[in-house]
């Protein structure tokens, strides 16, 4: 069994050779699998590890049909083909729920990774979402988040000044906190350089999305109780 219950699943359907092949899937997980998002496997998507000609009735196809159409009788391989190549049928309520969830993810990604190039400051999520409304752009529940971020950015640029930008921040932390700082900074971006000083302090240069600067400084201050030195490094 997958992570989704049968009652919460939807039908993914692929018609080939005059036969309809169906599987029961989690709609959001199925789209993540289709778009290649990391960490999502077929077992996370299927409500039932089987293939049907009528999923709701439980009718299964003949093995000969599987082999004829897909060249294999392996139901999991066939199920993967149905999920990746077939049509996913959503109810109105499911479509609305997935659209709202993906809209939140797109808005969050843009707010955390993009800035106003005029000020260098990130746009709050509310401003991003408002710009989306003014631009008349909406999220497709059956497309991946990564794919739609660029479409949204293109649509809202005439509304607000915005672009993706990274910054390099130099950090120095005393020996009291040096052992813990590495995990914090690596969670925000890429450590370009680092060095342990003779007194046990840690210095490094971290490249992170410009929109994460405030969260980054806040996390460092929380870790070190304010005993941290930071400065922006000009590229």
Buried (B, 14 or more C-beta within 10 A) or exposed (E): EBEBEEEEBBBBBBEBEEBBBBBBBBBBBBBBBBBEEEEBEBEBBBBBBBBBBEBEEEEBBEEEBBEEBBEEEEBBBBBBBBBBEBEBEBEEEBBEBBBEBBBBBBBBBBBBBBBBEEEEEBBEBEBBBBBBEEBEBEBBBBBBBEEBBEBBBEBBEEBBEBEBBBBBBBBBBBEEBBEEBBEBBEEBBEBEEBEEEEEEBBBBBBBBBBBBBEBBBEBBEEBBEEEBEBEEBEE
